[in-house]
């Protein structure tokens, strides 16, 4: 399961100097191709609403997801509820960020997600999703 949080629907046009020129559809298309090679099935979703992400995290357990790749967007730095949802499921969560959040504004340097994530990939652009998919397939 690949979950994308707020504003990631704007990829390709939103601050391309920070997030790149790839759209979320571009990234998802490449991941679908890679998933076929790895022999895994993907369920990719995006929402600008925190509650949807929490519901989907809860759902991951009941649908048999092997792992969740999560780009929580700005909720990374603000959402205790998202952190608690991750802590409350057994499915491992891999946190992904297109930009290096540690090299940006000070408020972006703290993640509520990282302490409960299996791993974190940040700053490698769209390639970070591919690395997370490879890691998830190996779990």
Secondary structure, 3 states (H helix, E strand, C coil): CEEECCCHHHCCCCCHHHHCCCCHHHHHHHHHHHHHHHCCCCCEEECCCHHHHHHHHHHHHHCCCCEEEEECHHHHHCCHHHHHHHHCCCCEEEEEECCCHHHCCHHHHCCCCHHHCCEEEECCCCHHHHHHHHHHHHC
